[in-house]
Structures are given as structure tokens and as C-alpha cells.
Amino acid sequence: MRRRLSEYGLFFRECLRNFHATGAIVPSGRFLASALARFVGNGPAGGQQILEVGPGTGAVTRRIVAQMGPDDQLDLVEPNDRFVEQLRQQFETDPALQRVAERVRVLHCPVEQLAHGKVYDLIISGLPLNNFSVADVQGILAALTGLLKPGGTLSFFEYIAVRRARALLSGRAERARLRGIGRAIGAVLDQHEIRREWIWPNLPPAWVHHVRL
């Protein structure tokens, strides 16, 4: 309980400092984390190469770790200094995470700057795409799909109806930005989405998209 309160406190402070990058006031709930980690542990012989993008305080990371097989490898890419420090400390001190620490890397950078030498069987993204510019969303999606192996799976989430709700309350420029984001996401989903999950118990409710290239 103390650990969870500490993580919630850090997440909330970072939300107040930079809501644009966090996109929520609390970490992902357990039902959302479970859906995002749907394909963890179902990889090929020799283990999965897994990338989590925007892990924050590690709410989804813990679910990923719980499902990882003995040969799976996990990379976490996070641009926020405070979240990176928290994640590294957790893998050093938390017994639930220590057991896989030798197979985990915490990378301090945006996903767009991740070197394209390595590709992944599974990518799980917690980035708040609806908070970014259209160009940023296009760049992020290009980076994610470029880091995915052929036949690999990308899982990411959106809060249900958030773009529609924002558009109703916004001016022309904001509505144009939201429409552009919808088109960028839709271009990926229309061709490659294999499953969509509605997560009503999350705060706020979300859906999880699973994409396979």
C-alpha cells in the first residue's frame, strides 16, 4: 500500500507539472494493464523481445513482468527524468521486479530517438496520443511500427470518446488537431487492428487496440 501511494503521488505531481506528457491524473488501472499485456508470455521459442513505451511509474510494467516467460527480454523507454529514476530504483529494490532485473533495460529517451537496430515481438504503449500534435503522433506511430518485427503486435490505448468530447468544447484549431490525430491513428487501425477491448472499469474508461503488422 505504501509503495502504491508513493507511485500515485509521483504520478499526480508529474501530471500537475506536465499533463501534456502524462495524459492522466492516476496510473493505468489493473484492468487496463491486463488488457495491454494481453500478448505477453505468448511469444516464440527463445523468448519475446518486449518494449514498453511510456511506462510512467510502472503500473503496466508490473503486469508485464508478472507474465514474462523465463527467456523474455524487456526494454522500457521513458523520457521523464523522475519516472526513469523511480523505475530504476524499483528494479533494484522491489523483489517482484528484481527477479527479472537482469533482463530489463530502462532507456531514458523518447521512443522516436530509440536506435532502430533492435526490433521487438511486442510493443506496449502508454503514450497519451491525443495530447500531442498531429506531426508528433505520426512520428510516434512511425517509430512504433518501425520497431516492430514482421508479425509482431503493438498494443496501445485511448480513453473512450475523448476526441469527440474535446472537439465539442474546442475552437477550430483544436478540432482540426483532433481530426488529424484521428486520421493518423485510423490509418494504422483500419489496416492492421486485430482486436479491440473496452475497459469500462478504468478511470476514465478506455479501449485497447491490438495491431499486428
Secondary structure as the mmCIF struct_conf table of DSSP 4:
data_model
#
loop_
_struct_conf.conf_type_id
_struct_conf.id
_struct_conf.beg_label_comp_id
_struct_conf.beg_label_asym_id
_struct_conf.beg_label_seq_id
_struct_conf.end_label_comp_id
_struct_conf.end_label_asym_id
_struct_conf.end_label_seq_id
HELX_RH_AL_P HELX_RH_AL_P1 ARG A 2 ARG A 17
HELX_RH_AL_P HELX_RH_AL_P2 PHE A 19 THR A 22
BEND BEND1 ALA A 24 VAL A 26
HELX_LH_PP_P HELX_LH_PP_P1 PRO A 27 GLY A 29
HELX_RH_AL_P HELX_RH_AL_P3 ARG A 30 LEU A 36
TURN_TY1_P TURN_TY1_P1 ALA A 37 GLY A 41
TURN_TY1_P TURN_TY1_P2 ALA A 45 GLY A 46
STRN STRN1 GLN A 49 VAL A 53
TURN_TY1_P TURN_TY1_P3 GLY A 56 GLY A 58
HELX_RH_AL_P HELX_RH_AL_P4 ALA A 59 GLN A 67
TURN_TY1_P TURN_TY1_P4 PRO A 70 ASP A 71
STRN STRN2 GLN A 73 VAL A 77
HELX_RH_AL_P HELX_RH_AL_P5 ASP A 81 THR A 93
HELX_RH_AL_P HELX_RH_AL_P6 PRO A 95 GLN A 98
TURN_TY1_P TURN_TY1_P5 ARG A 99 VAL A 100
HELX_RH_3T_P HELX_RH_3T_P1 ALA A 101 ARG A 103
STRN STRN3 VAL A 104 LEU A 107
BEND BEND2 CYS A 109 CYS A 109
HELX_RH_3T_P HELX_RH_3T_P2 VAL A 111 GLN A 113
BEND BEND3 LEU A 114 LEU A 114
TURN_TY1_P TURN_TY1_P6 HIS A 116 GLY A 117
STRN STRN4 TYR A 120 SER A 125
HELX_RH_3T_P HELX_RH_3T_P3 LEU A 129 ASN A 131
BEND BEND4 PHE A 132 PHE A 132
HELX_RH_AL_P HELX_RH_AL_P7 VAL A 134 GLY A 146
TURN_TY1_P TURN_TY1_P7 LEU A 147 LEU A 147
STRN STRN5 LEU A 148 TYR A 159
TURN_TY1_P TURN_TY1_P8 ILE A 160 ALA A 161
HELX_RH_AL_P HELX_RH_AL_P8 VAL A 162 LEU A 168
TURN_TY1_P TURN_TY1_P9 LEU A 169 LEU A 169
BEND BEND5 SER A 170 SER A 170
HELX_RH_AL_P HELX_RH_AL_P9 ARG A 172 HIS A 192
STRN STRN6 GLU A 193 ILE A 199
TURN_TY1_P TURN_TY1_P10 TRP A 200 PRO A 201
BEND BEND6 ASN A 202 PRO A 204
STRN STRN7 ALA A 206 ARG A 212
#
